[in-house]
């Protein structure tokens, strides 16, 4: 292996690319890709797609996002021994470095490859560059399978959970706090609902040997009028992470049924779906993903969270998460990546690509 992947990752970390500000990094990546005669490179906004066109029987899409979350005093890369500290080092400039190295050195892969470097993954899905590409140029992302180089510690993290956010607003009747019996306290009405959520037991689902654990959490509460007023409105926002044996509609029905006893529409109560992210099944029986799993020589685990694997899956492309770096370090001030993790991820992807 001739490339110093730790140094390459540090080079990428040194180029700021907070969401919506990826242009400088996209320019840098494009300059490297444009120098490869075996790649057809297209740029759509700050999203880059580079494709081999060798007429192979299979095509794999290997994707990674260019953006990072805002800095936490960690914008300057620091290398200590074989560890690189810095914003985005694990999530996911280490994965981008592995992708860029393979894209620019493996000219004759055993299967055709589409390399996708995209913007705005760390913010709302409405801004997501991969979703924008599927909307405007879906032919660029056509493939038999996809690999998302999110940090997974070099393991296959299969599929992903779906996510729902709902807001429940409960009504009441205003009154003076000295005479609360003349009103109905909407904040107090939240108490049994929140107690029900706190006592909820997660469901465990095993698919392709991977255990998905559903989660339900209260993420915000609001209400109140004044210090001497019984509140007539109160709201709570919930986040439900559901296993990929449910679809979005089924998850919505389950959550609505679970909380139905606390919502009284005739009293002005409201139950509103705010946001939904689809889940993705593991699909580890797909030949391309099965070969990658074999190359890792390690058992897979479930992806506990949402990733753009679901975006690929929703467009009929089986996908998995696989990349260097510890996912638990993502977005932390001491985010870092190890040389050994970068080298191992490259070796496993190179084994899949051959050539």
C-alpha positions as CSV (number, residue, x, y, z in Angstrom):
1,X,0.0,0.0,0.0
2,X,1.8,3.1,-1.2
3,X,-0.7,5.8,0.1
4,X,-0.3,7.1,3.6
5,X,-4.0,7.2,4.4
6,X,-3.5,8.9,7.7
7,X,-1.7,11.8,6.0
8,X,-4.4,11.9,3.2
9,X,-7.2,12.0,5.8
10,X,-5.3,14.9,7.6
11,X,-5.1,16.7,4.3
12,X,-8.9,16.4,3.9
13,X,-9.6,17.4,7.5
14,X,-7.5,20.6,7.0
15,X,-10.1,21.7,4.3
16,X,-13.1,23.0,6.1
17,X,-16.4,21.5,4.9
18,X,-19.2,22.2,7.3
19,X,-22.5,21.5,5.8
20,X,-23.4,23.9,2.9
21,X,-19.7,24.9,2.7
22,X,-18.3,21.9,0.9
23,X,-17.1,23.6,-2.3
24,X,-13.4,23.8,-1.4
25,X,-13.3,20.1,-0.5
26,X,-15.4,19.2,-3.6
27,X,-12.9,21.1,-5.7
28,X,-10.0,19.2,-4.1
29,X,-11.6,15.8,-4.6
30,X,-12.6,16.6,-8.2
31,X,-9.0,17.7,-9.1
32,X,-7.8,14.2,-8.0
33,X,-10.6,12.4,-9.9
34,X,-10.2,14.4,-13.1
35,X,-6.6,13.1,-13.4
36,X,-7.8,9.5,-13.8
37,X,-8.4,8.5,-17.4
38,X,-10.5,5.5,-16.4
39,X,-13.1,7.6,-14.6
40,X,-16.0,9.6,-16.1
41,X,-16.5,12.4,-13.6
42,X,-19.7,14.5,-13.3
43,X,-20.4,17.3,-10.8
44,X,-23.8,18.3,-9.8
45,X,-23.6,21.3,-7.4
46,X,-21.1,20.1,-4.7
47,X,-21.8,16.5,-5.4
48,X,-19.3,14.4,-7.4
49,X,-19.9,11.1,-9.2
50,X,-17.0,9.3,-10.8
51,X,-17.8,6.1,-12.8
52,X,-15.8,3.3,-14.4
53,X,-17.3,2.1,-17.7
54,X,-15.6,-1.2,-18.2
55,X,-18.7,-3.3,-19.2
56,X,-18.4,-5.5,-16.1
57,X,-21.3,-7.8,-15.1
58,X,-21.8,-6.0,-11.8
59,X,-21.7,-2.4,-10.6
60,X,-21.2,-1.2,-7.0
61,X,-21.8,2.3,-5.8
62,X,-19.4,3.4,-3.1
63,X,-20.6,6.6,-1.4
64,X,-19.5,9.0,1.3
65,X,-20.4,12.5,2.4
66,X,-18.0,15.5,2.3
67,X,-19.6,17.6,5.0
68,X,-19.0,17.8,8.7
69,X,-20.9,19.1,11.7
70,X,-19.7,22.5,13.1
71,X,-16.3,22.6,14.8
72,X,-15.8,22.2,18.5
73,X,-12.2,23.6,18.7
74,X,-11.1,20.6,16.6
75,X,-10.9,22.0,13.1
76,X,-7.1,21.8,12.9
77,X,-5.8,18.2,12.3
78,X,-3.3,16.8,14.8
79,X,-1.4,13.6,14.3
80,X,-0.1,11.9,17.4
81,X,1.7,8.6,16.6
82,X,-0.7,6.6,14.4
83,X,-3.8,8.6,15.5
84,X,-5.3,11.6,13.7
85,X,-7.5,14.0,15.7
86,X,-9.7,16.5,14.0
87,X,-13.2,17.5,12.9
88,X,-14.6,14.8,10.6
89,X,-11.6,12.5,10.9
90,X,-13.9,9.6,11.8
91,X,-17.2,10.9,10.4
92,X,-16.3,10.6,7.6
93,X,-13.1,12.1,6.0
94,X,-11.3,8.8,6.9
95,X,-13.9,7.0,4.7
96,X,-13.5,9.7,2.0
97,X,-9.7,9.3,2.0
98,X,-10.1,5.5,1.5
99,X,-12.6,6.1,-1.3
100,X,-10.4,8.7,-3.0
101,X,-7.3,6.5,-2.8
102,X,-9.0,3.5,-4.3
103,X,-10.8,5.5,-7.0
104,X,-7.4,7.0,-8.1
105,X,-5.3,3.8,-8.0
106,X,-7.6,0.9,-9.0
107,X,-7.9,1.4,-12.7
108,X,-9.1,-2.1,-13.6
109,X,-11.6,-3.3,-10.9
110,X,-13.2,-6.6,-11.3
111,X,-16.7,-4.9,-11.2
112,X,-17.7,-1.5,-12.4
113,X,-17.6,1.2,-9.6
114,X,-19.5,4.4,-9.1
115,X,-17.7,6.6,-6.6
116,X,-20.1,9.2,-5.1
117,X,-18.9,12.1,-2.9
118,X,-21.9,14.1,-1.8
119,X,-22.8,17.2,0.3
120,X,-25.2,18.0,3.2
121,X,-25.6,14.7,4.9
122,X,-25.2,16.1,8.4
123,X,-28.3,18.3,8.1
124,X,-32.0,18.0,7.2
125,X,-32.8,15.3,4.6
126,X,-34.4,18.1,2.5
127,X,-30.8,19.3,1.8
128,X,-29.2,15.9,1.4
129,X,-26.9,15.7,-1.7
130,X,-27.5,12.0,-2.3
131,X,-31.3,12.5,-2.2
132,X,-30.8,15.4,-4.6
133,X,-28.8,13.3,-7.0
134,X,-31.5,10.5,-7.0
135,X,-34.1,13.2,-7.8
136,X,-32.2,15.0,-10.6
137,X,-29.8,12.4,-12.0
138,X,-30.8,8.9,-10.9
139,X,-28.9,7.3,-13.7
140,X,-25.7,8.3,-12.1
141,X,-26.4,6.2,-9.0
142,X,-27.7,3.1,-10.8
143,X,-26.0,-0.1,-9.4
144,X,-26.5,-3.6,-8.2
145,X,-25.5,-2.8,-4.6
146,X,-24.1,0.1,-2.6
147,X,-21.6,0.6,0.2
148,X,-21.8,3.7,2.4
149,X,-18.4,4.4,3.9
150,X,-19.7,5.7,7.2
151,X,-17.6,4.9,10.2
152,X,-18.3,1.4,11.4
153,X,-15.0,0.3,13.0
154,X,-14.3,-1.9,10.0
155,X,-17.4,-4.0,10.6
156,X,-20.3,-4.5,8.3
157,X,-23.1,-2.5,10.0
158,X,-26.1,-3.9,8.1
159,X,-29.2,-2.0,7.1
160,X,-30.4,0.8,9.3
161,X,-33.3,1.7,11.6
162,X,-36.1,3.9,10.5
163,X,-37.0,7.1,12.4
164,X,-40.2,8.9,13.1
165,X,-40.6,12.2,14.9
166,X,-44.1,13.1,16.1
167,X,-45.5,16.0,18.1
168,X,-48.4,15.7,20.4
169,X,-50.2,18.8,21.6
170,X,-52.7,18.5,24.4
171,X,-55.4,21.0,25.3
172,X,-56.8,22.2,28.6
173,X,-58.6,25.2,30.0
174,X,-57.1,28.3,31.5
175,X,-57.8,29.3,35.0
176,X,-56.1,31.2,37.9
177,X,-53.6,29.0,39.8
178,X,-55.4,30.0,43.0
179,X,-58.6,28.3,41.5
180,X,-57.2,25.4,39.4
181,X,-60.4,23.4,39.8
182,X,-62.0,25.9,37.3
183,X,-59.5,24.9,34.6
184,X,-57.7,21.9,33.2
185,X,-54.0,21.8,33.3
186,X,-52.5,20.7,29.9
187,X,-49.0,20.2,31.3
188,X,-50.4,17.8,33.9
189,X,-52.0,15.9,31.1
190,X,-48.6,15.2,29.7
191,X,-47.5,13.3,32.8
192,X,-49.2,9.9,32.1
193,X,-48.1,10.0,28.4
194,X,-44.5,10.7,29.4
195,X,-44.7,8.0,32.1
196,X,-45.9,5.5,29.4
197,X,-43.0,6.3,27.1
198,X,-40.5,6.1,30.0
199,X,-41.9,2.6,30.9
200,X,-41.9,1.4,27.3
201,X,-39.8,-1.8,26.7
202,X,-37.7,-1.9,23.5
203,X,-38.5,-4.6,20.9
204,X,-35.5,-6.7,19.7
205,X,-35.6,-8.0,16.1
206,X,-32.9,-10.3,14.6
207,X,-32.4,-10.1,10.8
208,X,-29.6,-11.7,8.9
209,X,-27.9,-12.4,12.3
210,X,-28.1,-8.7,13.3
211,X,-30.0,-7.6,16.3
212,X,-32.0,-4.3,15.9
213,X,-33.2,-2.7,19.2
214,X,-36.1,-0.3,18.8
215,X,-36.0,2.9,20.8
216,X,-38.6,5.5,21.9
217,X,-37.7,8.7,23.6
218,X,-39.3,12.0,24.6
219,X,-37.0,14.6,23.1
220,X,-38.7,17.9,24.0
221,X,-41.5,19.2,26.2
222,X,-43.1,22.7,26.2
223,X,-46.0,24.5,27.8
224,X,-47.0,27.2,30.1
225,X,-48.6,30.7,29.9
226,X,-47.6,32.6,33.0
227,X,-46.7,32.0,36.7
228,X,-50.3,32.4,37.8
229,X,-52.2,30.7,34.9
230,X,-53.2,27.1,34.6
231,X,-51.9,26.3,31.0
232,X,-54.3,25.4,28.3
233,X,-51.7,24.0,25.9
234,X,-48.7,21.7,26.3
235,X,-46.7,19.7,23.8
236,X,-44.3,16.9,23.6
237,X,-42.0,15.6,20.8
238,X,-41.1,12.0,20.5
239,X,-38.5,10.1,18.4
240,X,-39.2,6.5,17.5
241,X,-36.3,4.4,16.0
242,X,-37.9,1.3,14.5
243,X,-36.5,-2.0,13.2
244,X,-36.3,-2.7,9.5
245,X,-39.0,-5.4,9.7
246,X,-41.5,-2.5,9.8
247,X,-42.2,-0.1,7.0
248,X,-42.9,3.6,7.8
249,X,-46.7,3.2,7.6
250,X,-46.6,0.3,10.0
251,X,-44.3,2.2,12.4
252,X,-46.7,5.1,12.3
253,X,-49.7,2.9,13.1
254,X,-47.9,1.3,16.0
255,X,-46.9,4.6,17.6
256,X,-50.3,6.1,17.1
257,X,-52.0,3.1,18.7
258,X,-49.6,3.1,21.6
259,X,-50.4,6.7,22.5
260,X,-54.0,6.9,21.4
261,X,-55.5,6.8,24.9
262,X,-53.7,10.0,25.8
263,X,-55.0,12.0,22.8
264,X,-58.5,13.4,22.8
265,X,-59.3,15.0,19.5
266,X,-62.6,16.4,20.7
267,X,-60.7,18.4,23.3
268,X,-58.5,20.0,20.7
269,X,-55.6,17.6,21.1
270,X,-53.4,17.1,18.0
271,X,-51.1,14.2,16.9
272,X,-48.8,15.3,14.1
273,X,-46.1,13.5,12.1
274,X,-43.1,15.8,11.8
275,X,-40.6,13.7,10.0
276,X,-40.0,10.2,8.8
277,X,-36.9,8.5,7.6
278,X,-37.2,5.0,6.0
279,X,-35.5,2.0,7.3
280,X,-33.3,-0.4,5.3
281,X,-33.2,-4.2,5.6
282,X,-29.7,-5.8,5.9
283,X,-29.7,-7.7,2.5
284,X,-26.4,-9.4,3.3
285,X,-27.4,-12.3,1.0
286,X,-26.7,-10.0,-2.0
287,X,-23.6,-11.4,-3.8
288,X,-21.7,-8.1,-3.7
289,X,-22.4,-7.4,0.0
290,X,-21.8,-11.1,0.9
291,X,-18.3,-10.8,-0.7
292,X,-17.5,-7.7,1.3
293,X,-18.7,-9.4,4.5
294,X,-16.4,-12.4,3.7
295,X,-13.5,-10.0,3.2
296,X,-13.9,-8.5,6.6
297,X,-13.7,-11.9,8.3
298,X,-15.8,-10.5,11.1
299,X,-19.5,-11.0,12.0
300,X,-21.8,-8.2,11.0
301,X,-23.9,-6.1,13.4
302,X,-27.0,-4.0,13.1
303,X,-26.8,-0.3,12.3
304,X,-28.5,1.4,15.3
305,X,-29.4,4.7,13.7
306,X,-30.4,6.1,10.3
307,X,-28.0,6.4,7.4
308,X,-28.2,6.9,3.7
309,X,-28.2,3.2,3.3
310,X,-32.0,3.8,3.6
311,X,-31.8,6.2,0.7
312,X,-30.2,3.6,-1.6
313,X,-32.6,0.9,-0.3
314,X,-35.7,3.1,-1.0
315,X,-34.5,3.3,-4.7
316,X,-34.1,-0.5,-5.0
317,X,-30.3,-0.7,-4.4
318,X,-29.3,-3.1,-1.6
319,X,-26.8,-1.3,0.6
320,X,-24.7,-1.6,3.7
321,X,-22.5,0.6,6.0
322,X,-18.8,-0.1,6.0
323,X,-15.9,2.2,6.7
324,X,-13.0,3.2,9.0
325,X,-13.3,4.9,12.3
326,X,-15.3,4.4,15.5
327,X,-18.9,5.5,15.0
328,X,-19.2,6.4,18.7
329,X,-16.6,9.2,18.2
330,X,-18.7,11.0,15.5
331,X,-19.5,14.6,16.4
332,X,-17.3,14.6,19.5
333,X,-14.7,17.2,20.3
334,X,-12.0,14.5,20.5
335,X,-13.0,12.8,17.3
336,X,-10.1,10.7,15.8
337,X,-9.2,7.9,13.6
338,X,-6.5,5.3,13.7
339,X,-4.1,4.4,10.9
340,X,-4.9,0.7,11.3
341,X,-8.6,1.3,10.8
342,X,-8.0,3.2,7.6
343,X,-5.6,0.6,6.2
344,X,-7.9,-2.3,7.1
345,X,-10.9,-0.6,5.5
346,X,-8.9,0.0,2.3
347,X,-7.7,-3.6,2.2
348,X,-11.2,-5.0,2.6
349,X,-12.7,-2.8,-0.1
350,X,-9.7,-3.5,-2.4
351,X,-10.3,-7.3,-1.9
352,X,-13.9,-6.7,-3.1
353,X,-12.9,-4.6,-6.1
354,X,-10.0,-6.8,-7.2
355,X,-8.0,-5.7,-10.2
